């Protein structure tokens, strides 16, 4: 997955999350995607 797509999706999701814990979980997933942008193929 391309980096800019990950960022765009994260931004959209972050606005819909109910609390900081959920936001931290999404940010952890974004960091994983940043480390390996090829994704699970």
NORKAPE-V77019 format. One record per residue. N is the residue number from 1. RES is the residue in one letter. SS is DSSP state (helix for helix, strand for strand, loop for the rest). OMEGA is omega in radians with two decimals (* if undefined). D_LAST is the distance of its C-alpha to the last C-alpha in Angstrom with 2 decimals. Layout:
((N & RES & SS & OMEGA & D_LAST) (N & RES & SS & OMEGA & D_LAST))
This chain:
((1 & X & loop & -3.13 & 9.99) (2 & X & loop & -3.09 & 13.29) (3 & X & helix & -3.10 & 15.70) (4 & X & helix & 3.09 & 18.49) (5 & X & helix & 3.11 & 16.69) (6 & X & helix & -3.14 & 16.00) (7 & X & helix & -3.13 & 19.67) (8 & X & helix & 3.12 & 20.96) (9 & X & helix & 3.14 & 19.38) (10 & X & helix & 3.13 & 20.58) (11 & X & helix & 3.14 & 24.00) (12 & X & helix & -3.11 & 24.31) (13 & X & helix & -3.08 & 23.38) (14 & X & helix & 3.14 & 25.62) (15 & X & loop & -3.09 & 28.63) (16 & X & loop & -3.05 & 28.27) (17 & X & loop & -3.02 & 27.93) (18 & X & loop & -3.05 & 31.08) (19 & X & loop & -3.10 & 31.41) (20 & X & helix & 3.14 & 30.49) (21 & X & helix & 3.12 & 28.65) (22 & X & helix & 3.12 & 26.14) (23 & X & helix & 3.11 & 25.85) (24 & X & helix & 3.12 & 25.24) (25 & X & helix & 3.10 & 22.37) (26 & X & helix & 3.14 & 20.73) (27 & X & helix & 3.08 & 21.47) (28 & X & helix & 3.10 & 19.85) (29 & X & helix & 3.09 & 16.53) (30 & X & helix & 3.12 & 17.11) (31 & X & helix & 3.09 & 17.78) (32 & X & helix & 3.12 & 14.50) (33 & X & helix & 3.10 & 12.77) (34 & X & helix & -3.12 & 15.39) (35 & X & helix & -3.12 & 14.72) (36 & X & loop & -3.06 & 11.04) (37 & X & loop & 3.12 & 10.76) (38 & X & loop & 3.13 & 7.45) (39 & X & loop & -3.11 & 6.02) (40 & X & loop & 3.13 & 3.79) (41 & X & loop & * & 0.00))
